[in-house]
């Protein structure tokens, strides 16, 4: 299985990264191929609303940046993992710019999706507030991936009370849940 993971936190090796890394460790135990990208380190110019993808002028995107090179990898992957901290009651800005670029996978003319239907996805959301405070962020991601992109939900991890960079180390049960989720994915 090919898995591509995206971490939407600018904190290198922070809570979101550690949870995504735990999922990936479980996946690698089963021999799955895993690539992880930190969205804060990508050259992502953001969607320009040029509609080239919708008019079939390009296969994926007319923008010439690193994100465009990753779109075919996403189309080829069997599972996507998206991890984000909660900023101002929503996904981080880097994550939002990333999600906007996925517009190429949505077919506006008939409200269907291309390349992604049937693939699996996992989401990770991390917050300084209690985990249940921002379940709406996970719901938003589920609506996008399950609804718009017709993908199969392989799991959601919602972690809270993560104020400092390494607070997840005090929640070993979440890291174990993440690793188990990766281990069970097939």
Secondary structure, DSSP 8 states (H G I E B T S, - for coil): -EEEEEE--SSTTSHHHHHHHHHHHHHHHTT-EEEEEEGGGS---------TTTTTSSSS-S--SHHHHHHHHHHH-SEEEEEEEEETTEE-HHHHHHHHHGGGGEETTTTEESS-TT-EEEEEEE-SS-GGGGHHHHHHHHIIIIIIS--EEEEEEEE----STTGGGG-HHHHHHHHHHHHH--
